[in-house]
Amino acid sequence: MHEEDELGEGDDEYAEYTSAQERIGLGKKSKKLEASKRKDAMEAMTADADEEDEETMEWEREQLRRGSPFLTSHEVSPTKQVYKPAAIPTSTTIPSLGPAMKRLSQSLTAVTTSYTTNVKAAASLVEEREQLESWFAAFKEWVQNVATFLDEKFPKLEKLEDEFVSILKEYSGMIARRRQADNQDDLSLIFDHSEEVDDLGRVLPRANSVTVRHYQSAIERIVNDGHGLLSDKHAAEFRDPSLGLAKWFGGWRRRFGDSYTGAWDGLGLVGAWEFWVQLELFGWNPFENSHTLHEFSWCASLHEYCGDNDNDDPESDTGPNDDLISTAVVPLICKVVEAGALDSYSALDTRNMMNLAEQVEASIGHDNPKFQVTRYLLVTTNELLF
C-alpha cells in the first residue's frame, strides 16, 4: 500500500488552507449563506486588526519615523517620562554614645519621678476615698436615725399643736360670749338695773377669774407636755439642732460644696430643722406678747449656720434659712388667727399683729405668697377694728 493511500491525498490534508472542500452554492439560499459567512469573516479580521497591542503600535510608529524623517516626535509618539532620581539628603553627623546615654538617663529619671508621684497620688486617693466612704456611711446612718426620730416625734407634736389650737379656739369663744354678756349687762344697766343674785339675794360674782385660771392651767399642761416630748432623748444632737443638723450638714457643705448645692440640701436641712422650730414655738401666742422672731434660739442658730460659709459670694447657696418662717411660723400664725386668738377689739393684739407682719415681710420678702396671707390677716383685722 502506498503512503499517500494511508494518509490521504494532499488536497484532503490541507483542505483547510486550499479551499478544496469548499462548495459553490448554486441555489439562492446557498448564495445568501455564503455571503453571510464572508461578511462575518471580514468583520472578524477587522476586529483582529483593531485589537493591536501597545508593542505593535510602538513598532509601527518607529517604522513611520524611520520612513518619514520630517515628522516631529510629538506627532508620532507621546513624550516619554524622563527619569529623575530622588534627592539624596544631606549627611548628618552620627550621634556619639555619651550624649545619647545622658539623654536616656534624664528620661529615665523623669519617668521614675513621675511614677513615684503617681503612686503617692494613687495611695492618697485611696486613703481619701476610704475616709469619704466612712464619713458618708456615718452620715447616712445619722440621717436614718434622724428620720426615725422625726417619724416618732412629729405626729406627737402635731397632736399637741392641734390640742393647743383647740384650747385657743375655746378660750376665744368664751371671750366672745363674755363680751356679748357685757354688752347685755351694759344695756341692763341703762334699762333694767338688774343684777344676778342667788337665793339669799346676794350678788353672784362673775366667772371671769375661774375661766382664766382654767384656760391658763390647760395651756400650762399642754406646754409642759410639749417640753417633755424629748425627755426620753439624752443625746445632745437630738435635743439641739445646732449640735446635730448644723454639724453634719455644715460639714457636708464645707467639704463638698458642689455636691451640697447640687442636691439642694439646704432645703433638706430646713425640712428637718422645722421640727425643732415648731417645738420651740409650741405654746407661743404671738398676740399675747411682743417677742420678735429673732429672739428665739432656732433663729439665731440658723443664722449662725448660714453665716458660717467660707464662700465670699453672697449669692451662693447657704441654705434658705428664711424658708422656716414661711413653712413653720406663718402656718402657726394662720392657725392661731383661725382659732380666734386674735382679738380685733384689743389694741395690744392689733399692735402685735402689725409688728409680726413687718417681721415676716422683712424675712421672706414682700412678694412671697406666704406674706400675702399674713397681710390679708392684718387687713382683715383692721377692717374688723375700724
C-alpha positions as CSV (number, residue, x, y, z in Angstrom):
1,M,0.0,0.0,0.0
2,H,1.3,3.4,-0.9
3,E,1.9,6.0,1.7
4,E,-0.5,8.5,0.2
5,D,-3.2,5.9,0.3
6,E,-2.8,5.5,4.0
7,L,-2.6,9.2,5.0
8,G,-4.9,10.5,2.4
9,E,-4.3,12.8,-0.5
10,G,-2.6,16.2,-0.1
11,D,-5.7,18.0,-1.0
12,D,-7.6,16.4,1.9
13,E,-4.8,17.1,4.4
14,Y,-4.5,20.8,3.6
15,A,-8.1,21.4,2.5
16,E,-8.5,24.0,5.3
17,Y,-5.9,26.2,3.6
18,T,-6.6,25.3,-0.1
19,S,-10.3,25.6,0.0
20,A,-10.5,22.2,-1.5
21,Q,-13.6,21.3,0.5
22,E,-15.5,24.4,-0.2
23,R,-18.6,24.1,-2.3
24,I,-20.0,26.6,-4.6
25,G,-23.6,27.5,-3.8
26,L,-25.9,27.3,-6.7
27,G,-29.2,28.0,-5.0
28,K,-30.5,31.4,-3.8
29,K,-30.4,30.3,-0.2
30,S,-26.9,28.8,-0.5
31,K,-25.6,32.1,-2.1
32,K,-27.1,34.1,0.7
33,L,-25.5,31.9,3.3
34,E,-22.1,32.1,1.6
35,A,-22.3,35.9,1.5
36,S,-23.1,36.0,5.3
37,K,-20.1,33.8,6.1
38,R,-17.8,36.0,4.1
39,K,-19.1,39.1,5.8
40,D,-18.6,37.5,9.3
41,A,-15.0,36.6,8.3
42,M,-14.2,40.1,7.2
43,E,-15.6,41.6,10.4
44,A,-13.5,39.2,12.4
45,M,-10.4,40.1,10.5
46,T,-11.2,43.8,11.0
47,A,-11.7,43.3,14.8
48,D,-8.4,41.5,14.9
49,A,-6.7,44.4,13.2
50,D,-8.2,46.9,15.6
51,E,-7.0,44.9,18.7
52,E,-3.4,45.7,18.2
53,D,-1.4,45.7,21.3
54,E,0.9,48.5,22.5
55,E,4.0,46.8,21.3
56,T,2.7,46.5,17.8
57,M,1.6,50.2,17.7
58,E,5.0,51.2,19.0
59,W,6.7,49.2,16.3
60,E,4.5,50.8,13.6
61,R,5.3,54.3,14.9
62,E,9.0,53.5,14.8
63,Q,8.7,52.4,11.2
64,L,6.9,55.6,10.3
65,R,9.5,57.7,12.0
66,R,12.2,55.9,10.1
67,G,10.4,56.2,6.8
68,S,9.4,59.9,7.3
69,P,12.2,61.9,8.9
70,F,10.2,65.2,8.5
71,L,7.6,64.2,11.1
72,T,8.0,65.7,14.6
73,S,8.3,63.4,17.5
74,H,5.1,64.6,19.2
75,E,3.1,63.8,16.1
76,V,4.3,60.2,16.1
77,S,4.5,59.2,19.8
78,P,3.8,60.7,23.1
79,T,6.5,62.3,25.2
80,K,8.2,59.7,27.4
81,Q,8.7,60.4,31.0
82,V,12.2,61.3,32.0
83,Y,13.6,59.5,35.0
84,K,14.5,61.8,37.8
85,P,16.4,60.3,40.6
86,A,15.4,61.1,44.2
87,A,17.3,63.8,46.0
88,I,19.9,62.5,48.4
89,P,19.6,64.0,51.8
90,T,22.4,65.9,53.3
91,S,24.6,63.9,55.6
92,T,24.4,64.4,59.3
93,T,26.9,63.5,62.0
94,I,26.3,60.3,63.8
95,P,25.5,61.0,67.5
96,S,28.0,59.9,70.0
97,L,27.2,57.4,72.7
98,G,27.8,59.9,75.6
99,P,25.1,62.5,74.9
100,A,22.6,59.7,74.0
101,M,23.2,57.9,77.3
102,K,22.8,61.2,79.2
103,R,19.5,61.9,77.4
104,L,18.3,58.4,78.2
105,S,19.3,58.8,81.8
106,Q,17.4,62.1,82.1
107,S,14.3,60.5,80.6
108,L,14.6,57.5,82.9
109,T,14.9,59.9,85.9
110,A,11.8,61.8,84.8
111,V,9.8,58.7,84.3
112,T,10.9,57.3,87.7
113,T,9.9,60.6,89.4
114,S,6.6,60.7,87.6
115,Y,5.9,57.1,88.6
116,T,6.7,57.8,92.3
117,T,4.5,60.8,92.3
118,N,1.6,58.9,90.7
119,V,2.0,56.1,93.1
120,K,1.8,58.5,96.1
121,A,-1.2,60.3,94.5
122,A,-3.0,57.0,94.0
123,A,-2.3,55.9,97.6
124,S,-3.6,59.3,98.8
125,L,-6.7,59.0,96.7
126,V,-7.4,55.5,98.0
127,E,-7.0,56.8,101.6
128,E,-9.2,59.8,100.9
129,R,-11.8,57.5,99.3
130,E,-11.8,55.3,102.3
131,Q,-12.2,58.3,104.6
132,L,-15.1,59.7,102.4
133,E,-16.8,56.3,102.4
134,S,-16.5,56.1,106.2
135,W,-17.8,59.7,106.6
136,F,-20.8,59.2,104.3
137,A,-21.6,55.9,105.9
138,A,-21.7,57.6,109.3
139,F,-23.7,60.5,107.8
140,K,-26.2,58.1,106.2
141,E,-26.7,56.2,109.5
142,W,-27.2,59.5,111.3
143,V,-29.8,60.7,108.7
144,Q,-31.7,57.4,109.1
145,N,-31.7,57.9,112.9
146,V,-33.0,61.5,112.5
147,A,-35.7,60.2,110.1
148,T,-36.8,57.6,112.7
149,F,-36.7,60.3,115.4
150,L,-38.9,62.6,113.3
151,D,-41.3,59.9,112.4
152,E,-41.8,59.2,116.1
153,K,-41.9,62.7,117.4
154,F,-43.5,64.8,114.7
155,P,-47.0,63.2,115.0
156,K,-47.0,63.7,118.7
157,L,-46.0,67.4,118.3
158,E,-48.7,67.9,115.7
159,K,-51.3,66.3,118.0
160,L,-50.3,68.7,120.8
161,E,-50.5,71.7,118.5
162,D,-54.0,70.7,117.5
163,E,-54.9,70.5,121.1
164,F,-53.3,73.9,121.8
165,V,-55.2,75.4,118.9
166,S,-58.5,73.9,120.1
167,I,-57.9,75.4,123.6
168,L,-57.3,78.8,122.0
169,K,-60.4,78.4,120.0
170,E,-62.4,77.5,123.1
171,Y,-61.0,80.4,125.0
172,S,-61.7,82.9,122.2
173,G,-65.3,81.6,122.1
174,M,-65.6,82.3,125.8
175,I,-64.2,85.8,125.4
176,A,-66.7,86.4,122.6
177,R,-69.6,85.1,124.8
178,R,-68.4,87.2,127.7
179,R,-68.1,90.3,125.5
180,Q,-71.7,89.7,124.4
181,A,-72.8,89.3,128.0
182,D,-71.0,92.5,128.9
183,N,-72.9,94.3,126.2
184,Q,-76.1,92.9,127.6
185,D,-75.1,94.0,131.1
186,D,-74.5,97.5,129.8
187,L,-78.0,97.5,128.3
188,S,-79.5,96.2,131.5
189,L,-77.7,98.9,133.5
190,I,-79.4,101.5,131.3
191,F,-82.8,100.0,131.0
192,D,-83.2,97.4,133.9
193,H,-80.5,98.0,136.6
194,S,-80.9,94.3,137.5
195,E,-78.1,92.0,138.7
196,E,-77.8,88.3,139.0
197,V,-78.4,87.2,142.6
198,D,-78.6,83.9,144.5
199,D,-81.5,82.6,146.6
200,L,-80.4,84.8,149.6
201,G,-80.3,87.9,147.5
202,R,-76.5,88.1,147.3
203,V,-75.0,89.3,144.0
204,L,-73.2,86.4,142.3
205,P,-69.6,87.0,141.3
206,R,-68.6,86.9,137.7
207,A,-66.9,83.8,136.5
208,N,-64.0,85.5,134.6
209,S,-61.4,84.6,137.1
210,V,-62.4,80.9,137.1
211,T,-62.4,80.8,133.3
212,V,-59.0,82.4,133.1
213,R,-57.5,80.0,135.6
214,H,-58.9,77.1,133.8
215,Y,-57.5,78.4,130.5
216,Q,-54.1,79.0,131.9
217,S,-53.9,75.6,133.6
218,A,-54.8,73.9,130.3
219,I,-52.2,75.9,128.4
220,E,-49.5,75.1,131.0
221,R,-50.4,71.4,130.9
222,I,-50.0,71.2,127.1
223,V,-46.9,73.3,127.1
224,N,-45.3,71.0,129.7
225,D,-46.3,68.0,127.6
226,G,-44.6,69.6,124.6
227,H,-41.4,70.4,126.5
228,G,-41.3,66.9,127.8
229,L,-41.5,65.4,124.3
230,L,-37.7,65.0,124.2
231,S,-37.4,63.7,127.8
232,D,-36.5,60.2,126.5
233,K,-33.7,61.6,124.3
234,H,-30.4,62.1,126.1
235,A,-28.2,62.7,123.0
236,A,-27.4,66.4,122.6
237,E,-27.6,66.2,118.8
238,F,-31.3,65.3,119.1
239,R,-32.1,68.0,121.7
240,D,-30.2,70.8,120.0
241,P,-30.3,71.0,116.2
242,S,-27.1,73.2,116.1
243,L,-25.2,70.2,117.5
244,G,-26.7,67.7,115.1
245,L,-28.1,69.1,111.9
246,A,-25.7,72.1,111.8
247,K,-22.7,69.8,112.4
248,W,-23.4,67.2,109.7
249,F,-24.9,69.4,107.1
250,G,-22.3,72.1,107.7
251,G,-19.5,69.5,107.3
252,W,-21.1,68.4,104.0
253,R,-21.3,72.0,102.8
254,R,-17.6,72.8,103.7
255,R,-16.1,69.6,102.3
256,F,-18.3,69.0,99.2
257,G,-19.9,72.3,98.3
258,D,-20.8,71.3,94.7
259,S,-22.5,68.1,95.9
260,Y,-24.3,70.0,98.7
261,T,-25.5,72.7,96.2
262,G,-26.4,70.2,93.5
263,A,-28.5,68.1,95.9
264,W,-30.4,71.2,97.1
265,D,-29.7,70.1,100.6
266,G,-30.3,73.5,102.1
267,L,-34.0,72.6,101.6
268,G,-33.5,69.3,103.3
269,L,-31.8,71.0,106.2
270,V,-34.8,73.4,106.6
271,G,-37.3,70.5,106.3
272,A,-35.5,68.7,109.2
273,W,-35.0,71.8,111.3
274,E,-38.7,72.6,111.1
275,F,-39.5,70.1,113.9
276,W,-37.3,71.9,116.4
277,V,-38.7,75.3,115.3
278,Q,-42.3,74.1,115.9
279,L,-41.2,72.5,119.2
280,E,-39.8,75.9,120.4
281,L,-42.8,77.8,119.1
282,F,-45.2,75.4,120.7
283,G,-47.5,77.2,123.1
284,W,-46.5,80.6,121.8
285,N,-49.4,83.0,121.2
286,P,-47.9,85.8,119.1
287,F,-50.7,88.2,120.1
288,E,-50.2,88.0,123.9
289,N,-46.6,89.2,123.9
290,S,-44.4,91.3,121.7
291,H,-41.4,88.9,121.3
292,T,-39.7,89.2,117.9
293,L,-38.8,86.2,115.8
294,H,-35.1,86.8,116.2
295,E,-35.4,86.3,120.0
296,F,-35.9,82.6,119.5
297,S,-32.9,80.3,119.7
298,W,-33.7,78.5,116.5
299,C,-33.5,81.7,114.5
300,A,-30.1,82.7,116.0
301,S,-28.7,79.1,115.4
302,L,-29.8,79.0,111.8
303,H,-28.4,82.5,111.1
304,E,-25.1,81.3,112.6
305,Y,-25.2,78.2,110.4
306,C,-25.8,80.3,107.3
307,G,-23.1,82.8,108.2
308,D,-20.5,80.0,108.7
309,N,-19.7,79.9,105.0
310,D,-16.2,80.2,103.6
311,N,-17.5,81.3,100.2
312,D,-17.5,85.1,99.9
313,D,-20.1,85.0,97.2
314,P,-23.3,86.4,98.7
315,E,-25.4,84.6,96.0
316,S,-24.0,81.2,97.0
317,D,-26.3,78.6,98.3
318,T,-26.1,78.9,102.1
319,G,-29.4,77.3,102.8
320,P,-32.7,79.2,102.7
321,N,-32.9,79.9,106.4
322,D,-35.9,82.3,105.9
323,D,-37.9,79.5,104.5
324,L,-38.5,78.3,108.0
325,I,-40.6,81.4,108.6
326,S,-42.8,80.6,105.7
327,T,-43.0,76.9,106.4
328,A,-43.3,76.9,110.2
329,V,-44.1,80.4,111.5
330,V,-46.7,81.6,109.0
331,P,-48.8,78.4,109.2
332,L,-48.8,78.8,113.0
333,I,-50.0,82.4,112.8
334,C,-52.8,81.3,110.5
335,K,-53.9,78.5,112.8
336,V,-53.9,80.9,115.8
337,V,-55.9,83.5,113.9
338,E,-58.3,80.9,112.6
339,A,-58.8,79.7,116.2
340,G,-59.9,83.2,117.2
341,A,-56.9,84.1,119.3
342,L,-56.6,87.5,117.6
343,D,-58.9,89.9,119.3
344,S,-59.7,92.6,116.8
345,Y,-61.1,94.8,119.7
346,S,-57.7,94.6,121.5
347,A,-55.2,97.3,120.8
348,L,-52.4,95.1,122.1
349,D,-53.3,92.2,119.8
350,T,-53.6,94.6,116.8
351,R,-50.2,96.2,117.5
352,N,-48.5,92.8,117.9
353,M,-50.1,91.6,114.7
354,M,-48.7,94.6,112.8
355,N,-45.2,94.1,114.3
356,L,-45.4,90.4,113.4
357,A,-46.4,91.2,109.8
358,E,-43.4,93.6,109.5
359,Q,-41.0,90.9,110.7
360,V,-42.4,88.3,108.2
361,E,-42.1,90.8,105.4
362,A,-38.5,91.6,106.3
363,S,-37.6,87.9,106.4
364,I,-39.4,86.4,103.4
365,G,-40.0,89.4,101.2
366,H,-43.0,91.4,100.1
367,D,-43.9,89.3,97.1
368,N,-43.8,86.0,98.8
369,P,-47.2,84.3,98.8
370,K,-46.9,83.4,102.5
371,F,-46.5,87.1,103.3
372,Q,-49.7,87.8,101.3
373,V,-51.5,85.5,103.7
374,T,-50.2,87.4,106.7
375,R,-51.0,90.7,105.1
376,Y,-54.6,89.5,104.4
377,L,-55.0,88.7,108.1
378,L,-53.7,92.1,109.0
379,V,-56.0,93.9,106.6
380,T,-59.0,91.8,107.9
381,T,-58.1,92.7,111.5
382,N,-58.0,96.4,110.6
383,E,-61.3,96.2,108.8
384,L,-63.0,94.5,111.8
385,L,-61.5,97.1,114.2
386,F,-62.3,100.2,112.3
